[in-house]
Amino acid sequence: EPAAPVKEVPLAPVAEEPERDDRRSRRQKKISLPDALTVKELADKLSIKATEVIKELMKLGQMTTINQMIDNDTAEIVCTEFGFEVEVAKEKYEDVVLAEEIEEEEDNPEDMVFRAPVITVMGHVDHGKTRLLDAIRNANVMDGEAGGITQHIGAYRVTTEKGTAVFLDTPGHEAFTAMRARGAQVTDLIILVVASNEGVMPQTREAVAHAKAAGVPIMVAMNKMDLPDANPDRVKQQLSELELIPDDWGGDTVYSPVSAKEGDGVDDLLDIAILQSEMLELKANPSRSARGIVIEAKLDKGRGPVATVLVQRGTLSVGDNFVAGSWNGKVRALLDDQGRKIKTAGPSTPVEILGISGVPQAGDEFSGVADERTAREIGSRRQQHERLVAMLPMARVSLDTFLEGVKKGIVKELNIILKADVQGSLEALKESLSKLGNDEVAVKILHASA
C-alpha cells in the first residue's frame, strides 16, 4: 500500500542577510591627515588592519609594504573607500604624535622638592663670558685639585654658602636659540654679561631678545669694572632702553658689577643669582624615572658616543635604560662635572653618560624607560620618523600660509625679526608694524637691528 504523502509544512520565510560590507557599515567619521604617512599609521588612524589598507592600495595599482610612505592624496582615496570623511585641515607630518611615545607620569605634589637653578651666561663676543665662567669655576675648585684645573663637561654645579646653582657653558646665544627652537626649555635664569667699557653691542641686544622670547628672567653682570674707562651708568642707561630697568632706578632687573679678570664681585654675583632663583621656587620630583635635556654630545675615540645631559626631573642611575632623541641605550657609567664616577643623578644635575647607541643633538629630550626593549622600539621608531620627515618637501612659510593659519584660528601671533639699513628706517618700520596688530593677531617684534 503506497505511503501517505508527507504534508509539507511551509517554512517561515528567512530574511536574506545582506552581504556585510564593513566599510559601508562604519559610521561616517571625520579624520584629519598629515602631509604624508606610512601604511601602518593610516591603518591605525582608521582602526583597521594594515592588510586591508594594502589590499585597497593594490586596487589602485600601488604595491606597498606596511612601513612604506604614501602621500596625502592616496591616503584620502583610501579613507573615502572605507567610509571616512577627510577634513580639509591637514596636519604637518612633523607634528604627528608618535604612537609609541613615552607616557607622561604625573607628579605627586608631596614628592616635589626644591632643586638647584639652571643658569646660562650670555652676551657679546669678547665681553668676558668665558673668563667669567672660569672665575665662577675657580671660585668653586676643591683645594685638593692639582693646579686648580677643573674638568668640566659643558655644564657644572657651583656650591656656595647661599646654595647650589648649575651653570651651562654654551658657546653663546646661538646654541641657546637652537635648543629653544627644538622646544627645550633648559634655563631658569640668564646672566647677561656686558663689558662696562664698551656697553651694549649688537649681540647683547640679540641675547636680550632671545631671553625675552623664551620668557626667562635676566640679571646683568657688568664686567671689566677694573678698567679705567668702565662706565656702569652708561650700561644701565642703554639696557634701560631695552626694558631692563635697574632695581636701584625703580625697576626689577638686578645689576651686579664684576671683574672676571681680577675675580672681584664674582662671589656676590653668585649669591645674588641664587637669591634671584630662590624667588622662582623651583621644584622637581626626584622619585620618578629621569627626564632631561641633552646639552651636548660627541663621538669620543676611546669611549664611543658620549652625551652631556641635564637631569630636570626624576633620578638617573647606572644600569637605567633610556632614550635620547632618536637613540637608545643603557647607562654604563655616569660622570659628574668634575669627571668623577657617580651612581645616581637627581634633578638639576649635569652628567656625562656612557652607553648610548649614537650621538644625539643638543636640545633632544632625554627620558628613562622601563626596559631595553621599549627603549630600542622608541629609538627605532624615532629614527624612522626622522627619515620620513627628511623625505618630505620643506614647508615654505609665506604670507598666504600665515593668513590660512589665522583664518583657522591656529596662529595668534606674527613674530618678526626686523633688519634695516639705517636706524631711522628701523624706528619707522617698528612703529608702523606694531600698529598693525588687532584682536585676532598680535604683531610681535622679536628683534630689530640696523
CORTAHU-V40850 format. One record per residue. N is the residue number from 0. SS is DSSP state (H for helix, E for strand, C for the rest). PHI is phi in radians with two decimals (NA if undefined). BURIAL is + if it has 16 or more other C-alpha atoms within 10 Angstrom, else -. Layout:
BEGIN
N_SS_PHI_BURIAL / N_SS_PHI_BURIAL
END
This chain:
BEGIN
0_C_NA_- / 1_C_-1.11_- / 2_C_-1.16_- / 3_C_-1.13_- / 4_C_-1.09_- / 5_C_-1.26_- / 6_C_-1.30_- / 7_C_-1.37_- / 8_C_-1.60_- / 9_C_-1.12_- / 10_C_-1.33_- / 11_C_-1.14_- / 12_C_-1.08_- / 13_C_-1.61_- / 14_C_-1.22_- / 15_C_-1.15_- / 16_C_-1.36_- / 17_C_-1.08_- / 18_C_-1.06_- / 19_C_-1.35_- / 20_C_-2.15_- / 21_H_-0.93_- / 22_H_-1.17_- / 23_H_-1.45_- / 24_H_-1.36_- / 25_C_-1.16_- / 26_C_-1.19_- / 27_C_-1.11_- / 28_E_-2.06_- / 29_E_-1.63_- / 30_E_-2.48_+ / 31_C_-1.86_- / 32_C_-2.00_+ / 33_E_-1.37_+ / 34_C_-1.06_+ / 35_E_-2.74_+ / 36_E_-2.77_+ / 37_E_-1.50_+ / 38_H_-1.04_+ / 39_H_-1.11_+ / 40_H_-1.12_+ / 41_H_-1.15_+ / 42_H_-1.07_+ / 43_H_-1.11_- / 44_H_-1.12_- / 45_H_-1.53_+ / 46_C_1.02_- / 47_C_-2.30_- / 48_C_-1.28_- / 49_H_-1.10_+ / 50_H_-1.10_- / 51_H_-1.14_- / 52_H_-1.15_+ / 53_H_-1.08_+ / 54_H_-1.05_- / 55_H_-1.15_+ / 56_H_-1.20_+ / 57_H_-1.13_- / 58_H_-1.10_- / 59_C_-1.48_- / 60_C_1.49_- / 61_C_-1.97_- / 62_C_-1.62_- / 63_C_-2.23_+ / 64_C_-1.93_- / 65_C_-1.11_- / 66_C_-1.75_- / 67_C_-1.33_- / 68_E_-1.56_+ / 69_E_-2.16_+ / 70_E_-1.43_- / 71_H_-1.13_- / 72_H_-1.09_- / 73_H_-1.13_- / 74_H_-1.06_+ / 75_H_-1.13_+ / 76_H_-1.10_+ / 77_H_-1.10_+ / 78_H_-1.04_+ / 79_H_-1.09_- / 80_H_-1.10_- / 81_C_-1.64_+ / 82_C_1.40_+ / 83_E_-1.84_+ / 84_E_-1.72_+ / 85_E_-1.52_+ / 86_C_-1.29_- / 87_C_-1.17_- / 88_C_-1.18_- / 89_C_-1.94_- / 90_E_-1.33_- / 91_C_-1.49_- / 92_H_-1.03_+ / 93_H_-1.12_+ / 94_H_-1.62_- / 95_C_-1.18_- / 96_C_-1.34_- / 97_C_-1.23_- / 98_C_-1.10_- / 99_C_-1.64_- / 100_C_-1.16_- / 101_C_-1.33_- / 102_C_-1.25_- / 103_C_-1.41_- / 104_C_-1.52_- / 105_C_-1.51_- / 106_C_-1.51_- / 107_C_-1.39_- / 108_H_-0.95_- / 109_H_-1.23_- / 110_H_-1.51_- / 111_E_-1.28_- / 112_E_-2.25_- / 113_E_-1.20_- / 114_C_-2.15_+ / 115_C_-1.25_+ / 116_E_-1.28_+ / 117_E_-1.86_+ / 118_E_-2.06_+ / 119_E_-1.94_+ / 120_E_-1.72_+ / 121_E_-2.30_+ / 122_E_2.71_+ / 123_C_-1.30_+ / 124_C_-1.04_+ / 125_C_1.15_- / 126_C_-1.61_+ / 127_C_1.78_+ / 128_H_-1.04_+ / 129_H_-1.11_+ / 130_H_-1.16_+ / 131_H_-1.15_+ / 132_H_-1.08_+ / 133_H_-1.10_+ / 134_H_-1.12_+ / 135_H_-1.14_+ / 136_H_-1.13_+ / 137_H_-1.13_- / 138_H_-1.17_+ / 139_C_-1.97_+ / 140_C_-1.22_+ / 141_C_-1.21_- / 142_C_-1.08_- / 143_C_-1.37_- / 144_C_-1.30_- / 145_H_-1.19_- / 146_H_1.21_- / 147_H_1.15_- / 148_C_-1.63_- / 149_C_-1.88_+ / 150_C_-1.45_- / 151_C_-2.11_- / 152_C_-2.15_+ / 153_C_1.57_+ / 154_E_-2.70_+ / 155_E_-2.67_+ / 156_E_-1.67_+ / 157_E_-2.15_+ / 158_E_-1.95_+ / 159_C_-2.20_- / 160_C_-1.14_- / 161_C_-1.42_- / 162_C_2.62_- / 163_E_-2.04_+ / 164_E_-2.43_+ / 165_E_-1.94_+ / 166_E_-1.88_+ / 167_E_-1.68_+ / 168_C_-1.71_+ / 169_C_-1.67_+ / 170_C_-1.17_- / 171_C_2.48_+ / 172_H_-1.25_+ / 173_H_-1.08_- / 174_H_-1.15_- / 175_H_-1.05_+ / 176_H_-1.14_+ / 177_H_-1.06_- / 178_H_-1.19_+ / 179_H_-1.17_+ / 180_H_-1.12_- / 181_C_-1.53_- / 182_C_1.42_- / 183_C_-1.66_+ / 184_C_-1.62_+ / 185_C_-1.66_+ / 186_C_-1.73_+ / 187_C_-1.76_+ / 188_E_-2.57_+ / 189_E_-2.00_+ / 190_E_-1.74_+ / 191_E_-1.60_+ / 192_E_-1.59_+ / 193_E_-2.24_+ / 194_E_-1.24_+ / 195_C_-1.12_+ / 196_C_-1.51_+ / 197_C_-1.88_+ / 198_C_1.41_+ / 199_C_-1.30_+ / 200_C_-2.10_- / 201_H_-0.89_- / 202_H_-1.22_- / 203_H_-1.14_+ / 204_H_-1.07_+ / 205_H_-1.12_+ / 206_H_-1.06_+ / 207_H_-1.09_+ / 208_H_-1.07_+ / 209_H_-1.12_+ / 210_H_-1.11_+ / 211_H_-1.18_- / 212_H_-1.10_+ / 213_H_-1.48_- / 214_C_1.24_- / 215_C_-1.77_- / 216_E_-1.11_+ / 217_E_-2.11_+ / 218_E_-2.18_+ / 219_E_-1.91_+ / 220_E_-1.87_+ / 221_E_-1.47_+ / 222_E_-1.54_+ / 223_C_1.06_+ / 224_C_-1.24_+ / 225_C_-1.39_+ / 226_C_-1.35_- / 227_C_-1.14_- / 228_C_-1.65_- / 229_C_-1.13_+ / 230_C_-2.38_+ / 231_H_-1.09_+ / 232_H_-1.13_- / 233_H_-1.14_- / 234_H_-1.05_+ / 235_H_-1.09_+ / 236_H_-1.11_- / 237_H_-1.16_+ / 238_H_-1.31_+ / 239_H_-1.12_- / 240_C_-1.17_- / 241_C_-1.69_- / 242_C_1.20_- / 243_C_-1.85_+ / 244_C_-1.36_+ / 245_E_-1.04_+ / 246_H_-1.16_- / 247_H_-1.39_- / 248_H_-1.83_- / 249_C_1.67_- / 250_C_-1.65_- / 251_C_-2.18_- / 252_E_-1.75_+ / 253_C_-1.50_+ / 254_E_-1.95_+ / 255_E_-2.24_+ / 256_E_-1.35_+ / 257_C_-2.44_+ / 258_E_-2.31_+ / 259_C_-1.10_+ / 260_C_-1.15_- / 261_C_-1.55_- / 262_C_1.47_+ / 263_E_-1.34_+ / 264_C_1.38_+ / 265_H_-1.18_+ / 266_H_-1.10_+ / 267_H_-1.09_- / 268_H_-1.05_+ / 269_H_-1.09_+ / 270_H_-1.08_+ / 271_H_-1.15_+ / 272_H_-1.08_+ / 273_H_-1.18_+ / 274_H_-1.11_- / 275_H_-1.01_+ / 276_H_-1.19_+ / 277_H_-1.06_- / 278_C_-1.16_- / 279_C_-1.37_- / 280_C_0.88_- / 281_C_-1.39_- / 282_E_-2.32_+ / 283_E_-2.68_+ / 284_E_-1.77_+ / 285_C_-1.42_+ / 286_C_-1.69_+ / 287_C_-2.69_+ / 288_E_-1.18_+ / 289_C_-1.21_+ / 290_E_-2.34_+ / 291_E_-2.96_+ / 292_E_-2.26_+ / 293_E_-1.35_+ / 294_E_-1.45_+ / 295_E_-2.77_+ / 296_E_-2.60_+ / 297_E_-2.70_- / 298_E_-1.81_- / 299_E_-1.55_- / 300_C_-1.03_- / 301_C_-1.54_- / 302_C_-1.91_- / 303_E_1.43_- / 304_E_-1.12_+ / 305_E_-2.25_+ / 306_E_-2.14_+ / 307_E_-1.65_+ / 308_E_-2.12_+ / 309_E_-1.77_+ / 310_E_-1.28_+ / 311_E_-1.77_+ / 312_E_-2.41_+ / 313_C_1.35_+ / 314_E_-2.26_+ / 315_E_-1.81_+ / 316_E_-2.20_+ / 317_C_-1.08_+ / 318_C_1.70_- / 319_C_-1.23_+ / 320_E_-1.52_+ / 321_E_-2.65_+ / 322_E_-2.22_+ / 323_E_-2.24_+ / 324_C_1.10_+ / 325_C_-1.76_+ / 326_E_-2.06_+ / 327_E_-2.13_+ / 328_E_3.10_+ / 329_E_-2.28_+ / 330_E_-1.13_+ / 331_E_-1.45_- / 332_E_-2.70_+ / 333_E_-2.07_+ / 334_E_-2.09_+ / 335_C_-1.44_+ / 336_C_-1.21_+ / 337_C_-1.65_+ / 338_C_1.43_- / 339_C_-1.60_- / 340_E_-1.30_- / 341_E_-2.23_- / 342_C_-1.72_- / 343_E_-2.42_+ / 344_E_-2.41_+ / 345_C_-1.63_+ / 346_C_-1.01_+ / 347_C_1.06_+ / 348_E_-2.07_+ / 349_E_-1.47_+ / 350_E_-2.41_+ / 351_E_-1.76_+ / 352_E_-1.98_+ / 353_E_-1.92_+ / 354_E_2.06_+ / 355_E_-1.61_+ / 356_C_-1.38_+ / 357_C_-2.76_+ / 358_C_-1.75_+ / 359_C_-1.32_+ / 360_C_-1.73_+ / 361_C_-1.07_+ / 362_C_1.69_+ / 363_C_-1.16_+ / 364_E_-1.37_+ / 365_E_-1.97_+ / 366_E_-2.44_+ / 367_E_-1.38_+ / 368_E_-2.21_+ / 369_C_-1.18_- / 370_C_-2.51_- / 371_H_-1.16_- / 372_H_-1.10_- / 373_H_-1.06_+ / 374_H_-1.05_+ / 375_H_-1.16_+ / 376_H_-1.13_- / 377_H_-1.16_+ / 378_H_-1.06_+ / 379_H_-1.11_- / 380_H_-1.08_+ / 381_H_-1.20_+ / 382_H_-1.12_- / 383_H_-1.12_- / 384_H_-1.04_+ / 385_H_-1.11_- / 386_H_-1.10_- / 387_H_-1.19_+ / 388_H_-1.08_+ / 389_H_-1.11_- / 390_H_-1.35_- / 391_C_-1.33_- / 392_C_-1.18_- / 393_C_-1.13_- / 394_C_-1.33_- / 395_C_-1.60_- / 396_C_-1.61_- / 397_C_-2.25_- / 398_H_-1.11_- / 399_H_-1.12_- / 400_H_-1.16_- / 401_H_-1.14_- / 402_H_-1.13_- / 403_H_-1.06_- / 404_H_-1.10_- / 405_H_-1.15_+ / 406_H_-1.05_- / 407_C_-1.45_- / 408_C_1.39_- / 409_C_-1.38_- / 410_C_-1.77_- / 411_C_-2.00_- / 412_E_-2.53_- / 413_E_-1.85_- / 414_E_-1.54_- / 415_E_-2.21_- / 416_E_-1.89_- / 417_E_-1.87_- / 418_E_-2.19_- / 419_C_-2.44_- / 420_C_-1.39_- / 421_C_-2.35_- / 422_H_-1.11_- / 423_H_-1.06_- / 424_H_-1.10_- / 425_H_-1.07_+ / 426_H_-1.10_- / 427_H_-1.11_- / 428_H_-1.14_- / 429_H_-1.02_- / 430_H_-1.13_- / 431_H_-1.16_- / 432_H_-1.17_- / 433_H_-1.15_- / 434_C_-1.45_- / 435_C_-1.36_- / 436_C_-1.13_- / 437_C_-2.43_- / 438_C_-1.15_- / 439_C_-1.47_- / 440_C_-2.31_- / 441_E_-1.78_+ / 442_E_-1.68_+ / 443_E_-2.10_+ / 444_E_-1.59_+ / 445_E_-1.22_+ / 446_E_-2.72_+ / 447_E_-2.42_+ / 448_E_-2.66_- / 449_C_-1.86_-
END
